[in-house]
Amino acid sequence: MHASSPLTSTPPQELRTDALACLLEPDPATKVAMVAAMAEAQLALDAQAPLAPTGPVPGRPERPELVPPRLVGRRSMITPEGRAMLVHALAHIEFNAMNLALDALWRFPDLPFDYYTDWLRVAKEEATHFAMLQAHLQVLGHTYGDFPGHDSLWEMVDKTRGDVLARMALVPRTLEARGLDAIPPLRAKLAQAGDMAAAAILDIILRDEVGHVEIGNRWYGYLCDQRGLELRATYAELALRYEAPTLRGPFNLEARRRAGFSELELSDLPA
């Protein structure tokens, strides 16, 4: 752990301030420990505090190398290295998801108390997911950073930094909701390859991600109500304006229902 990290050098402060400190930390293990400490600290909240980053957002290690998605590499389940590449890709997603939860925590002021506690819960769970995947990656003879990764998730986080409505619409309920669709077939591939430990981790991630998408849905609905906007039409407009990726099936409709999507919203998904 870095001696200079906020976890070791300063006492707990305030929730949004600490979330920003966690976000700026580049070392993954230190970041995970800081998030866990923040989640346990029962910090006070100042929803109006003016905050500004003092370093690159997000803080991240020198590796993995970030490349376009098409250059990340093929992941054959036949070989241990292929399985390690898949677990690494999942760990990279969870590392970015931890950062996006921290960013949602600090960046947007003047929201209800429950908004911040919801995203604190997400940050803690994403940190746990990353730690589990990193530990399993080490069992497979690798570590986070050994393979390249892409930055698609964070690119949308950055695009929506100016509007919490767009953030809720296009990150948790769009990009993270894609995970609800993608996890079951990935879990099946890992189980078929005999990696039951990785499959069990994906069971935990899917369970938790339903809750994360539900949080995004709930706050998107709240913000639409606050602004007098129609939910589905507003989503379509935001997806077009911010160039959200086109959704492709098959869709995990049961998980999406549990995450708070209405039947009308599910009917909007492409056939």
C-alpha positions in Angstrom: 0.0 0.0 0.0 1.3 3.4 -0.9 2.3 5.4 2.2 1.1 8.6 0.6 -2.4 7.3 -0.1 -5.3 9.1 1.7 -6.2 5.9 3.4 -3.0 6.0 5.4 -2.0 9.6 5.5 -5.3 11.4 6.4 -8.3 10.5 8.7 -11.7 9.9 7.1 -13.2 13.2 6.0 -16.5 13.5 4.1 -18.1 11.0 1.8 -17.8 12.9 -1.6 -14.3 14.1 -0.7 -13.2 10.6 0.2 -14.8 9.2 -3.0 -12.8 11.6 -5.1 -9.6 10.6 -3.2 -10.4 6.9 -3.9 -11.0 7.7 -7.6 -7.7 9.5 -8.0 -5.7 6.6 -6.4 -3.8 4.7 -9.2 -2.9 1.5 -7.4 -5.6 -1.1 -7.7 -5.0 -2.8 -4.4 -4.8 0.5 -2.6 -7.9 1.7 -4.3 -9.8 -1.4 -3.2 -8.6 -1.0 0.4 -9.6 2.7 0.4 -13.1 2.0 -0.9 -13.6 -0.7 1.8 -12.4 1.7 4.5 -14.7 4.5 3.2 -17.7 2.1 3.1 -17.1 1.2 6.8 -16.4 4.7 8.0 -20.0 6.1 8.1 -18.8 9.4 6.8 -20.7 12.6 6.9 -22.1 14.0 3.7 -21.8 17.5 2.3 -23.9 17.3 -0.9 -23.1 21.0 -1.7 -19.3 20.9 -1.3 -17.5 22.3 -4.3 -14.9 19.6 -5.3 -12.3 19.5 -8.0 -9.8 16.7 -8.9 -6.1 17.3 -8.1 -4.9 14.6 -10.5 -5.9 12.5 -13.5 -9.4 11.1 -13.5 -9.6 8.2 -13.0 -6.4 7.2 -11.2 -5.2 3.9 -12.8 -2.0 1.9 -13.1 0.4 2.1 -16.0 -0.9 -1.3 -17.1 -3.0 -2.7 -18.7 -2.3 -1.0 -22.0 -5.5 0.5 -23.3 -6.3 -0.4 -26.9 -9.4 -0.4 -29.2 -11.8 -3.2 -28.4 -11.0 -5.1 -31.6 -7.4 -5.3 -30.4 -8.0 -6.8 -27.0 -7.5 -10.3 -28.3 -9.4 -13.6 -28.7 -10.2 -15.6 -25.6 -10.2 -19.3 -26.3 -11.5 -21.3 -23.4 -9.4 -24.3 -24.4 -6.2 -23.0 -22.9 -5.4 -21.7 -19.4 -4.1 -18.4 -21.0 -7.4 -18.0 -22.9 -9.3 -18.3 -19.6 -7.0 -15.9 -18.0 -7.5 -13.4 -20.7 -11.3 -13.6 -20.1 -10.9 -13.3 -16.4 -8.6 -10.3 -17.0 -11.2 -8.7 -19.2 -13.8 -9.1 -16.5 -11.4 -7.7 -13.9 -10.8 -4.7 -16.1 -14.6 -4.1 -16.4 -15.0 -4.3 -12.6 -12.0 -1.9 -12.0 -13.7 0.6 -14.4 -17.1 0.0 -12.7 -15.5 0.8 -9.3 -14.2 4.0 -10.8 -17.5 4.9 -12.3 -19.3 4.4 -9.0 -16.8 6.7 -7.3 -17.2 9.3 -10.0 -21.0 9.2 -9.6 -20.5 9.7 -5.8 -18.3 12.8 -5.9 -19.2 14.5 -9.2 -22.8 15.4 -8.9 -23.9 17.7 -6.0 -27.3 18.5 -4.5 -28.9 15.1 -4.8 -30.8 13.2 -2.0 -28.8 11.4 0.7 -29.9 8.0 -0.6 -28.3 8.7 -4.0 -24.9 8.9 -2.4 -25.4 5.8 -0.2 -26.6 3.9 -3.2 -23.4 4.6 -5.1 -21.3 3.9 -2.1 -22.8 0.5 -2.0 -22.0 0.0 -5.7 -18.4 1.1 -5.3 -17.9 -1.3 -2.4 -19.4 -4.2 -4.4 -17.5 -3.4 -7.6 -14.3 -3.3 -5.5 -15.1 -6.7 -4.1 -15.7 -8.1 -7.6 -12.4 -6.8 -8.8 -10.6 -8.2 -5.8 -12.2 -11.7 -6.4 -11.3 -11.6 -10.1 -7.7 -10.4 -9.4 -7.2 -13.2 -6.8 -8.5 -15.8 -9.3 -6.3 -14.3 -12.1 -3.3 -14.9 -9.8 -4.4 -18.5 -9.3 -4.2 -18.8 -13.1 -0.6 -17.4 -13.1 -1.3 -13.8 -14.1 -2.2 -10.5 -12.6 -4.2 -7.4 -13.6 -2.2 -5.6 -16.3 -0.8 -8.7 -18.0 -3.2 -8.3 -21.0 -4.5 -5.2 -22.8 -7.9 -3.7 -22.1 -10.2 -1.3 -23.7 -11.7 1.9 -22.3 -15.3 1.9 -23.7 -17.0 2.0 -20.3 -15.0 5.0 -19.0 -15.4 6.8 -22.3 -19.1 7.0 -21.7 -18.6 8.0 -18.1 -16.4 10.9 -19.3 -18.9 11.9 -22.0 -21.7 12.2 -19.4 -19.7 14.1 -16.8 -21.8 17.3 -17.3 -25.2 15.8 -16.6 -26.3 13.3 -14.0 -29.4 12.4 -16.0 -27.3 11.4 -19.0 -25.0 9.5 -16.7 -27.8 7.4 -15.1 -29.4 6.8 -18.5 -26.3 5.7 -20.4 -23.9 4.1 -17.9 -25.8 1.9 -15.4 -29.0 1.3 -17.4 -27.2 0.9 -20.7 -23.6 -0.2 -20.5 -23.9 -2.0 -17.2 -27.2 -3.5 -18.2 -25.4 -5.2 -21.1 -23.5 -7.2 -18.4 -26.8 -8.7 -17.4 -27.1 -10.1 -20.9 -23.4 -11.1 -21.3 -22.7 -12.8 -18.0 -24.8 -16.0 -18.3 -23.1 -17.2 -21.6 -19.7 -16.3 -20.2 -20.4 -18.2 -17.1 -21.5 -21.2 -19.2 -18.2 -21.1 -21.2 -16.1 -21.0 -18.0 -18.1 -23.8 -16.4 -17.8 -25.9 -19.5 -14.0 -25.4 -19.5 -14.0 -26.6 -15.9 -13.3 -23.3 -14.2 -16.0 -23.5 -11.5 -14.3 -21.0 -9.3 -14.6 -18.3 -12.0 -18.2 -19.4 -12.7 -19.0 -18.9 -9.0 -17.5 -15.4 -9.1 -19.8 -14.6 -12.1 -22.8 -15.8 -10.1 -22.0 -13.2 -7.4 -21.4 -10.5 -10.0 -24.7 -11.1 -11.8 -26.6 -11.0 -8.5 -25.0 -7.7 -7.6 -25.2 -6.1 -11.0 -29.0 -6.5 -11.0 -29.0 -4.2 -8.0 -26.6 -1.8 -9.6 -28.7 -1.5 -12.7 -31.8 -1.1 -10.5 -30.1 1.9 -8.8 -29.4 3.5 -12.2 -33.0 2.9 -13.2 -34.4 4.3 -10.0 -32.3 7.5 -10.1 -33.0 8.0 -13.8 -36.7 7.8 -13.1 -36.3 10.2 -10.2 -34.4 12.7 -12.3 -36.9 12.5 -15.2 -39.7 13.2 -12.7 -37.8 16.1 -11.2 -37.3 17.7 -14.7 -40.8 16.8 -16.0 -39.4 14.5 -18.7 -41.0 11.4 -20.3 -38.7 8.5 -19.5 -38.6 6.5 -22.7 -38.5 9.5 -25.1 -35.8 11.1 -23.0 -33.7 8.0 -23.1 -34.0 7.7 -26.9 -32.9 11.3 -27.2 -29.9 10.9 -24.8 -28.8 7.7 -26.5 -28.7 9.5 -29.9 -27.1 12.7 -28.5 -24.3 10.9 -26.7 -23.8 8.2 -29.4 -24.6 5.3 -27.1 -23.8 1.8 -28.5 -26.5 0.0 -30.3 -27.9 -2.7 -28.1 -27.9 -6.2 -29.5 -29.5 -9.4 -28.2 -30.0 -11.9 -26.9 -31.3 -10.1 -23.8 -31.6 -11.4 -20.3 -35.2 -10.2 -19.9 -35.7 -11.8 -16.5 -32.6 -10.0 -15.0 -33.6 -6.8 -16.7 -37.1 -7.0 -15.1 -35.6 -7.5 -11.7 -33.4 -4.5 -12.3 -36.5 -2.3 -12.8 -37.0 -2.1 -16.5 -40.7 -1.8 -17.4 -42.4 -4.1 -20.0 -42.6 -1.0 -22.3 -38.9 -0.5 -22.0 -38.2 -4.1 -22.7 -40.5 -3.9 -25.8 -38.2 -1.1 -27.1 -35.2 -3.5 -27.2 -34.3 -4.5 -30.8 -35.7 -7.9 -31.8 
